[in-house]
Amino acid sequence: MKRGSYFSVGFSVGISMTILFSVVFCKVLNSYAGIAAGICFGISLGVSTSLILKKYNIKKDK
């Protein structure tokens, strides 16, 4: 995988999880506080996904 693709995969996972978690938490909490929770979970999952892919590819190359 190229270096820029880690970021793009992590970014796309983060955006999709942000939308998903925001909708779910807004329905569950019945307030707009779910948007903030969705953003936090989406960012953390996006960053962790890109780091996991990067680490996995480094181990795979060795």
C-alpha positions in Angstrom: 0.0 0.0 0.0 1.2 3.5 -0.7 1.8 6.0 2.0 -1.1 8.2 1.1 -3.5 5.3 0.9 -3.3 4.8 4.7 -4.6 8.2 5.3 -7.3 7.9 2.7 -8.6 4.6 4.0 -8.5 6.0 7.6 -10.2 9.1 6.5 -13.0 7.3 4.7 -13.5 4.9 7.6 -13.6 7.9 10.0 -16.2 9.8 7.9 -18.4 6.8 7.5 -18.3 5.8 11.2 -18.9 9.5 12.1 -22.1 9.5 10.1 -23.2 6.1 11.4 -22.5 6.8 15.0 -24.1 10.3 14.8 -27.4 8.9 13.4 -27.5 6.0 15.9 -26.6 8.1 19.0 -29.1 10.9 17.9 -31.9 8.3 17.7 -30.8 6.6 21.0 -30.2 9.8 23.0 -33.0 11.8 21.4 -30.8 14.9 21.4 -28.1 16.5 19.3 -25.4 15.4 21.8 -25.2 12.3 19.7 -23.5 14.2 16.9 -20.5 15.0 19.2 -20.3 11.4 20.3 -20.4 10.3 16.7 -17.6 12.6 15.7 -15.4 11.5 18.6 -15.9 7.8 17.8 -15.5 8.4 14.1 -12.2 10.2 14.5 -10.8 7.6 16.9 -11.8 4.7 14.6 -10.3 6.4 11.6 -7.0 7.1 13.2 -6.8 3.6 14.7 -7.6 2.1 11.3 -4.9 4.0 9.5 -2.3 3.1 12.2 -3.3 -0.6 12.2 -3.0 -0.8 8.4 0.3 1.0 8.4 1.7 -1.3 11.2 0.4 -4.4 9.5 2.0 -3.5 6.1 5.4 -2.8 7.8 5.3 -6.3 9.5 4.2 -7.9 6.2 7.1 -6.3 4.3 9.8 -7.7 6.6 
